């Protein structure tokens, strides 16, 4: 499901930003303003992740009422539902 591929990309982006904190710490030794850049990047990444999570949940809510066959297929796809649960 393409939605989950994109959601996973948002998750991986957050993970990468988080893991880069030591690099920002090192750079901030010479320029404390570097922390501001890190905070901006993390805020943007986190917001995008949760916005997309909301979009997926809204999509599923609509599918449940208007497209029950699509919704049921989503729920019956165990790897897909596990993937969504793992990234939350």
C-alpha positions in Angstrom: 0.0 0.0 0.0 1.6 3.2 -1.2 0.2 5.2 1.8 2.2 3.0 4.2 5.4 3.4 2.1 5.1 7.1 2.4 4.3 6.9 6.1 7.3 4.8 6.7 9.4 7.4 4.8 8.2 10.0 7.3 9.1 7.7 10.2 12.6 7.0 8.8 13.1 10.8 8.3 12.2 11.3 12.0 14.6 8.6 13.0 17.4 10.0 10.9 16.9 13.5 12.4 16.9 12.1 15.9 20.0 10.1 15.2 21.8 13.2 13.9 21.5 15.0 17.2 25.2 14.1 18.2 26.3 15.8 14.9 24.3 18.9 15.8 25.8 18.9 19.3 29.3 18.7 17.9 28.6 21.6 15.5 26.9 23.6 18.2 30.2 23.7 20.2 31.3 26.4 17.8 27.9 27.9 17.0 25.0 27.5 19.5 22.6 28.7 16.8 23.0 25.3 15.3 20.5 24.0 17.9 17.9 26.3 16.5 18.3 24.6 13.1 18.0 21.2 14.7 14.8 22.2 16.6 13.3 23.5 13.4 14.1 20.4 11.5 12.8 18.1 14.2 9.6 20.1 14.7 9.0 20.0 10.9 9.7 16.3 10.7 7.5 15.4 13.7 4.6 17.5 12.5 4.7 15.9 9.0 4.7 12.4 10.5 1.6 13.0 12.6 -0.1 14.9 9.9 0.3 12.0 7.6 -0.8 9.6 10.3 -4.0 11.6 10.7 -4.5 11.5 6.9 -4.2 7.7 6.9 -6.6 7.4 9.8 -9.1 9.7 8.1 -8.8 7.7 4.9 -9.5 4.5 6.8 -12.5 6.1 8.6 -14.0 7.1 5.3 -13.2 3.8 3.7 -15.0 2.0 6.6 -18.3 3.8 5.9 -18.1 4.5 2.2 -15.9 1.7 0.8 -16.3 -1.3 3.2 -14.6 -3.7 0.8 -11.5 -1.6 0.7 -11.5 -1.2 4.5 -12.0 -4.9 5.0 -9.2 -5.7 2.6 -6.9 -3.3 4.6 -7.8 -5.0 7.9 -7.4 -8.5 6.4 -3.9 -7.6 5.2 -1.9 -8.5 8.4 1.5 -7.2 7.2 -0.1 -3.9 6.3 -1.9 -3.4 9.6 1.3 -4.5 11.5 3.3 -2.0 9.6 0.9 0.8 10.5 0.9 -0.2 14.2 4.8 -0.5 14.2 5.1 3.1 13.0 2.9 4.6 15.6 
